[in-house]
Amino acid sequence: MTDPGSDGAAPRDVPSAQPPAGAPDEVAKVRGPGDITHARVMKIALPIVLSNATVPILGLVDTGVIGQMGLAAPIGAVGIGSIILTTIYWIFGFLRMGTVGLTGQALGADDRAEVAALLTRVVLIGAAAGVVMIALQVPIFWAALQVSPSSDEVEGLALSYMSIRIWSSPAAIALYGISGWLIAQERTRAILVIQVWMNGLNMVLDVWFVLGLGWGVEGVAFATFLSEWTGVALALWFCRDAFRMPDWHNWPVVFHAQRLKHMMLINADILIRSLLLEAVFVSFLFITAGMGDVVLAANQVLLQFLMITAYAMDGFAFSAEALVGQALGARQRATLRRAALITSFWGLMIGLALTLAFALGGGHLIDLLTTSEPVRESARTFLIYMMMAPVLGTAAWMLDGIFIGATRTKDLRNMMIISVAIYAVAAAILVPIFGAHGPWIALLISLVARGATLGARYPALEAEADEPLAARKAA
């Protein structure tokens, strides 16, 4: 029997309100946990992959437009300000991941009240977190700039940039939760439309505000501010059917103490797991920073290969989150296994394709990313590790999605702790022996460790689907 506050599905001791006659049925739009097909997985995954592809384009446009001013300080200010805010917002990524699993399970259990209540919760949480950030912006910005010191001019411009963008933080954070809610219902085309709208509007406004009106750094900030608020408005419009039902403001369900506690524990586990994962990459860069500027620059270039891999895998990991969550909510073990197998099959296919692409075109991509010959030569030396990473990391990426969908977040947290410990030991042993190759080998070992440790816990996840729903209510 699983404790309601641990890894299992959300407690269901609150009866679901039934929609009134004639009310729109949001749940009915999703086929439910049955009928898991390759086509269904691709329908979920491809919009996410396309959505992710638009993200780096926006960064290029931001830099290119502000670069037309012909000054170094504005470019540095937008870069630093954007990184600071993106890093802070990234902390709230748990809101998306936790919401997918909880919503998927509520859908699988046909718990309409909880599906609607989850949407209200994540919007309120995002709004509240954004208000807190606005209120604490002075100490937040001060602390961030202490970590990333720069010239007085750059810091002043970065503060101007962040002081504008911070006012859209409620929208930016709420979008994490709303995205998770939509993904759980397999409505990833809506995610693609939202992303394309936000990035497209941002680019148009960048050009108008900076080049047309001459607003400089503040123009880039206002462009992002407006795109984020219109983005959350569009996202809520896609959720409009839920707001036509009374459940979204059924406050006893929305603010039910046990469900809020369960949600908080899940999100806390995901946050810890994500911070540990970030610590691995930060330590990787710290270790290689002591090996010279050329090695550090080469590794930074190659980490972009890993980012490409993660973006490509996201679509299929998100598919696993949605489909596994629905199957577990419906207590359908065979369907859960099929969802895990089909999504993992496509994850492996993507991994093999990327390995082949990096083997054939990795050198050309390196040349595109840097013009420094020493950096190019160094990056080619370590390219073999990027050829291996997509396949060796497939299990880690896909099992992350499977465990998130099942909301077995204690396993995610604990297995990440073990994997980070394995990485630390590997780095301590291998770096003195293999020099600059040591961090890369340790990083690959950490990917394998994540997959292996989560794989060892998979049977317990699958067995959870056999537990009668009545027993979970009694828990």
Secondary structure, DSSP 8 states (H G I E B T S, - for coil): ---TTTTS-----S------TT---TGGGS--SS---HHHHHHHHHHHHHHHHTHHHHHHHHHHHHHTT--HHHHHHHHHHHHHHHHHHHHTTHHHHHHHHHHHHHHHTT-HHHHHHHHHHHHHHHHHHHHHHHHTHHHHHHHHHHHS---HHHHHHHHHHHHHHGGGHHHHHHHHHHHHHHHHTT-HHHHHHHHHHHHHHHHHHHIIIIIIS--THHHHHHHHHHHHHHHHHHHHHHTHHHHTSGGGG-HHHHT-HHHHHHHHHHHHHHHHHHHHHHHHHHHHHHHHHTT-HHHHHHHHHHHHHHHHHHHHHHHHHHHHHHHHHHHHHTT-HHHHHHHHHHHHHHHHHHHHHHHHHHHHHHHHHHHHH---HHHHHHHHHHHHHHHHHHHHTHHHHHHHHHHHHTT-HHHHHHHHHHHHHHHHHHHHHHHHHHTTHHHHHHHHHHHHHHHHHHHHHHHHHHHHTTS-HHHHHH-
